[in-house]
Amino acid sequence: MSKKDLALQADQMLEAALGGLTPHQALLEASLAEAANVDERAAAREKNRQRALRLLAEIEKTLD
C-alpha cells in the first residue's frame, strides 16, 4: 500500500469513528458525557453513604 492509500484509509477510519462529527463536536460530546458520568458517580456515592449510615444505625441498635 502506498502512503497515499494509507492516509486515505486512515482518514476514512477517523471519519467513521467520529460518526460524521467534526473533531471539535466529538470532543464536546465526549466532554459532556464525562460530565454526566461524574454526576452519576456522585449520586451513587451519596446513595451508598446513606445505605452505610442506615446499616451503621442498625448495627448500633443491636449492640445496645
MODELLER restraints for C-alpha pairs under 7 A, 6 or more apart:
rsr = mdl.restraints
at = mdl.atoms
rsr.add(forms.Gaussian(group=physical.xy_distance, feature=features.Distance(at['CA:18:A'], at['CA:26:A']), mean=6.42, stdev=0.5))
